[in-house]
């Protein structure tokens, strides 16, 4: 999806959420997928299409914001990122015994 803008300042990537939480790659994505049915693409998240956002994705990769292996990176709005963080924290707490 391309929303017609390349200004995703304030939007967060899965890598940024994983690293901020100190969790393994894929942790934020799993949390995101568990709530994806309640989210609206273009409002809550965007998928950077490799055909139309190649330059943006490359720039974000160089900045360390995306995993190098990302083919269709997902960026989350600040509100959605907060929900994902909350879910990641809750699942982290349930893993600790």
LINJO-V588295 format. One record per backbone hydrogen bond with DSSP energy under -0.5 kcal/mol. NH is the residue of the N-H (numbers start at 1). CO is the residue of the C=O. If there is no record, write none. Layout:
BEGIN
nh->[NH;NH]
co->[CO;CO]
END
This chain:
BEGIN
nh->[8;11;12;14;16;17;18;19;20;21;22;22;23;27;30;31;32;33;34;35;35;36;36;38;39;41;42;43;44;45;46;48;48;49;49;52;53;57;58;59;60;61;62;63;64;65;66;70;75;76;77;81;82;83;84;85;86;87;88;89;90;91;92;93;94;95;95;96]
co->[6;8;76;74;65;13;14;15;16;17;18;19;18;24;26;27;28;29;30;31;32;32;33;35;36;39;45;40;40;40;75;46;73;1;47;49;49;53;54;55;56;57;58;59;61;60;60;67;46;12;44;77;78;79;80;81;82;83;84;85;86;87;88;89;90;91;92;92]
END
